[in-house]
Amino acid sequence: MVSIKDIAKKAGVSVSTVSRCINESGYTSAATKAKVLAICEEMNFKPMLSARIMKTKKSNIIALLIPTLRNSFFVELASFVERECLKHDYKMVLCNINEDKLIEESYIDMIQQQSFDGAIVATGGSTATKLKNIPLVFLDRIYIEAGNCSMVTCDHYGGAVLAVNHLLKNGSSKILHITPSIENDPANLRLQGYKYVMMSNNLPLHVKKYNEIEEIFDVDYKQYDGVFVWNDSLAITLIHHLIKHNFSIPKDIQIIGFDNSFHAATLYPGLTTIDQPYEDLATTAISMLLKRIDKSDLTIECKVLPTKLVIRDTTR
């Protein structure tokens, strides 16, 4: 492994001169600095992270905690967060807790013990508040009780209202809502939006809660003419199941999801869904976190971004 001494020897300068060039501290002539940096690149020399942290008090590493990789929303959201991190010269470490509190706690311990500059938490709940002295921002699955953390999410309730009203407008009245048994903030708000529209139109509520995905197959879908599924991944799974059982979509039954994931547009039939602003969520979360890391603005922010209806093939 190439060391700073190797660089100094080849450049014909002292170790302290190499250190000043790398860390941009103290005076070094432009010619010497250019020569040293060129040799560093030639010899593929990368300063140790621990040395950088000691010097700058920063690692430029951010943790992103997500609840699952089975929901394509979080896969796509993570890619936008990572892209935004890179724009600001930060690296992102992805922590998938797989909807397991013990796994989340192990990641919390890791973040606490290692040199992370901050964390973006998309898992909701109180576990992440165990992180001490690390800037936090809650994303999507927010946790209001945290109190001293900034948060950004989208209008899950309003999006659900858009979804159910769209089904009603297109002739559905026996509408099933599929939602997880494990509660989380977005799912709860979408359920509330569904209930509001159905009750406002004096229509009966039909809610299917599930623990395992296979449970959504144990439903007599002939009873319904519309289904509002709480996320796109599950909606696409349901569409495959219904087509396999000779349902014509949207003629026999209309389906609408939530997220506007990549697959919603690329698979056939294209999924009508509610769009979440992935890029805006990511840029807002990173902006909030960097202000807290840099201590440039410690104001507590809570932003709710708008959603919109995207009509494709699974509704009339």
C-alpha positions in Angstrom: 0.0 0.0 0.0 1.3 3.4 -1.0 2.1 5.7 2.0 2.6 9.4 2.4 6.3 8.7 2.8 6.4 7.1 -0.6 4.8 10.1 -2.2 7.3 12.4 -0.4 10.3 10.4 -1.5 9.3 10.3 -5.2 8.4 14.1 -5.1 11.6 14.9 -3.4 9.9 16.8 -0.6 9.1 16.4 3.1 6.2 14.4 4.5 4.8 17.7 6.0 4.9 19.3 2.5 2.9 16.4 1.1 0.4 16.7 4.0 0.0 20.4 3.3 -0.7 19.7 -0.4 -3.3 17.0 0.3 -5.1 18.9 3.1 -4.7 22.3 1.5 -3.3 23.7 4.7 -0.4 26.1 5.1 1.7 27.5 2.2 3.0 25.4 -0.7 4.0 26.7 -4.1 1.6 26.0 -6.9 4.3 24.1 -8.8 5.1 21.8 -5.8 1.4 21.2 -5.1 0.7 20.3 -8.7 3.7 17.9 -8.7 2.7 16.2 -5.4 -0.9 15.8 -6.5 0.1 14.4 -9.9 2.3 11.8 -8.1 -0.6 11.0 -5.7 -2.8 10.3 -8.7 0.0 8.3 -10.5 0.6 6.1 -7.5 -3.2 5.8 -6.7 -2.6 7.2 -3.3 -5.7 7.8 -1.2 -5.4 9.4 2.3 -6.8 7.4 5.1 -10.3 8.3 6.1 -9.3 8.4 9.8 -6.6 11.0 9.0 -9.1 13.1 7.1 -11.6 13.0 9.9 -9.0 14.1 12.5 -8.1 17.0 10.2 -11.6 18.2 9.2 -13.8 16.6 11.9 -15.9 15.3 9.0 -16.1 12.0 7.2 -18.4 13.2 4.4 -20.5 10.0 4.9 -24.3 9.9 5.4 -26.4 7.0 6.4 -29.8 6.3 4.8 -32.0 4.0 6.8 -34.9 2.5 4.7 -37.6 0.0 5.9 -37.4 -2.5 3.0 -36.0 -3.2 -0.5 -39.2 -5.1 -1.4 -41.0 -1.8 -2.0 -39.5 -0.3 -5.2 -40.3 3.2 -3.9 -37.4 2.9 -1.4 -35.1 1.5 -4.0 -35.7 4.5 -6.3 -35.7 7.0 -3.5 -32.3 5.7 -2.3 -30.9 6.3 -5.8 -32.0 9.9 -5.8 -30.6 10.4 -2.3 -27.3 8.9 -3.3 -27.2 11.1 -6.4 -27.8 14.2 -4.3 -25.2 13.2 -1.8 -22.6 12.8 -4.6 -23.4 16.3 -5.8 -22.3 17.6 -2.4 -19.2 15.4 -2.2 -20.8 13.0 0.3 -21.0 9.2 0.2 -24.1 7.4 1.2 -24.3 4.1 3.2 -27.6 2.3 2.6 -29.0 0.6 5.7 -32.0 -1.7 4.9 -33.7 -2.7 8.2 -36.1 -5.1 6.4 -38.9 -4.0 8.7 -37.1 -5.5 11.7 -36.5 -3.4 14.8 -33.5 -5.5 15.9 -31.8 -4.9 12.5 -32.6 -1.2 12.8 -31.1 -1.1 16.3 -27.9 -2.8 15.0 -27.6 -0.1 12.3 -28.2 2.6 14.9 -25.3 1.2 17.0 -23.1 1.1 13.9 -23.9 4.7 13.0 -23.4 5.8 16.6 -20.0 4.1 16.8 -18.6 5.0 13.3 -17.8 8.4 11.9 -21.0 9.4 10.1 -21.7 13.1 9.6 -25.5 12.6 9.7 -28.4 10.3 8.9 -31.5 10.3 6.8 -34.2 8.1 8.4 -37.0 6.7 6.2 -38.1 4.1 8.7 -40.2 6.3 11.0 -40.7 5.3 14.6 -38.7 6.1 17.7 -35.7 3.8 17.3 -33.7 6.3 15.3 -34.0 8.9 18.0 -31.5 6.8 20.0 -28.9 8.4 17.8 -27.2 11.1 19.9 -25.2 14.0 18.7 -25.7 13.1 15.0 -27.8 15.4 12.7 -31.0 13.6 11.6 -33.6 14.2 9.0 -36.8 12.1 8.7 -37.8 11.2 5.2 -41.2 9.9 4.0 -42.0 7.9 7.1 -41.7 10.7 9.6 -41.8 10.7 13.4 -43.5 13.8 14.7 -42.6 13.0 18.3 -38.9 13.4 17.5 -39.5 17.1 18.0 -36.0 18.4 17.3 -35.5 16.8 13.8 -36.4 18.3 10.4 -38.8 16.2 8.3 -39.9 15.9 4.7 -42.7 13.8 3.3 -45.4 14.0 0.6 -49.1 14.5 0.9 -50.2 10.9 1.4 -53.7 11.8 2.5 -54.3 14.1 -0.4 -52.9 11.5 -2.8 -55.3 8.9 -1.5 -58.2 11.2 -2.0 -57.1 11.8 -5.6 -56.8 8.0 -6.2 -60.2 7.0 -4.8 -62.0 10.0 -6.4 -60.5 8.9 -9.8 -61.9 5.4 -9.3 -65.4 6.8 -8.5 -65.3 9.2 -11.4 -64.6 6.3 -13.7 -67.5 4.2 -12.5 -66.2 2.2 -9.6 -68.2 2.1 -6.3 -67.3 -1.2 -4.7 -63.7 -0.2 -4.0 -61.3 -2.3 -1.9 -58.3 -0.7 -0.2 -55.2 -2.9 0.4 -52.9 -1.8 3.2 -50.3 -3.4 5.5 -51.1 -4.7 8.9 -47.8 -3.2 10.2 -48.7 0.5 10.6 -46.6 3.3 9.3 -47.4 6.9 8.7 -47.8 6.9 4.9 -50.1 3.8 5.0 -52.2 5.3 7.8 -52.7 8.6 6.0 -53.6 6.8 2.7 -56.1 4.6 4.6 -57.7 7.8 6.1 -57.9 9.4 2.7 -59.7 6.3 1.3 -62.1 6.3 4.2 -62.9 10.0 3.9 -63.8 9.7 0.2 -65.9 6.5 0.6 -67.8 7.8 3.7 -68.4 11.2 2.0 -70.1 9.3 -0.8 -72.1 7.1 1.5 -70.2 4.0 0.2 -69.2 1.0 2.3 -65.6 0.5 3.4 -63.7 -2.5 2.2 -60.2 -2.8 3.7 -57.8 -5.8 3.3 -54.9 -5.7 5.7 -52.0 -8.1 5.1 -48.9 -9.3 6.8 -47.5 -11.4 3.9 -48.0 -10.5 0.3 -49.6 -13.9 -0.5 -52.5 -12.9 1.7 -53.8 -10.5 -1.0 -54.5 -13.5 -3.2 -57.1 -14.8 -0.7 -59.7 -12.3 -1.8 -62.8 -12.7 -4.0 -62.1 -9.8 -6.3 -65.3 -10.5 -8.2 -67.0 -8.5 -5.4 -65.2 -5.3 -6.4 -64.9 -3.1 -9.4 -62.0 -1.1 -8.1 -58.9 -1.5 -5.9 -56.7 1.2 -4.4 -53.4 -0.5 -3.5 -51.2 1.4 -1.0 -48.1 1.1 -3.1 -47.1 0.3 -6.7 -45.1 -2.8 -6.0 -48.1 -4.5 -4.5 -50.4 -3.2 -7.2 -48.3 -4.7 -9.9 -48.2 -8.1 -8.0 -52.0 -7.9 -7.8 -52.4 -7.1 -11.5 -50.4 -10.2 -12.5 -52.6 -12.3 -10.2 -55.8 -10.9 -11.6 -54.7 -11.4 -15.3 -53.6 -14.9 -14.5 -57.2 -15.5 -13.2 -58.8 -14.1 -16.4 -59.7 -10.6 -15.2 -59.8 -7.9 -17.8 -58.2 -4.7 -16.5 -59.7 -2.1 -16.4 -62.9 -3.5 -17.9 -63.7 -5.9 -15.0 -61.8 -4.1 -12.3 -59.8 -0.9 -12.1 -56.5 -0.8 -10.2 -54.7 2.3 -8.9 -51.4 2.3 -7.0 -49.3 4.9 -5.2 -45.7 6.0 -5.8 -45.3 6.3 -9.6 -42.4 3.9 -9.5 -40.3 3.1 -12.6 -42.1 -0.2 -13.2 -45.5 1.5 -13.1 -44.7 3.0 -16.5 -42.6 0.3 -18.1 -44.8 -2.8 -17.4 -48.0 -3.6 -19.3 -50.6 -2.7 -18.6 -49.3 0.7 -17.4 -50.3 1.3 -13.8 -52.5 4.3 -13.0 -50.9 5.7 -9.8 -50.2 8.6 -7.5 -46.9 10.3 -8.2 -44.5 11.0 -5.3 -41.8 13.6 -6.2 -38.7 11.4 -5.6 -36.2 14.0 -6.7 -37.8 16.8 -4.6 -37.9 14.5 -1.6 -34.2 13.6 -1.9 -33.0 17.2 -2.6 -35.1 18.6 0.3 -33.9 15.9 2.7 -30.2 16.5 1.8 -30.6 20.2 2.0 -32.1 20.0 5.4 -29.4 17.6 6.6 -26.4 19.6 5.3 -27.7 22.7 7.0 -27.7 20.8 10.3 -24.3 19.2 9.6 -22.8 22.6 8.8 -24.8 24.3 11.6 -25.6 27.0 9.1 -29.3 26.8 10.0 -30.7 24.7 12.9 -34.3 25.7 12.3 -36.6 22.7 12.6 -38.4 22.2 9.3 -41.4 20.0 8.3 -42.3 20.0 4.6 -45.1 18.2 2.9 -44.7 18.0 -0.9 -47.6 17.7 -3.2 -48.7 14.5 -5.1 -50.4 14.2 -8.4 -52.5 11.6 -10.3 -50.8 9.8 -13.2 -53.4 8.0 -15.5 -52.3 5.0 -17.4 -54.0 1.7 -18.5 -55.4 0.2 -15.4 -58.2 2.7 -15.0 -60.8 3.7 -17.6 
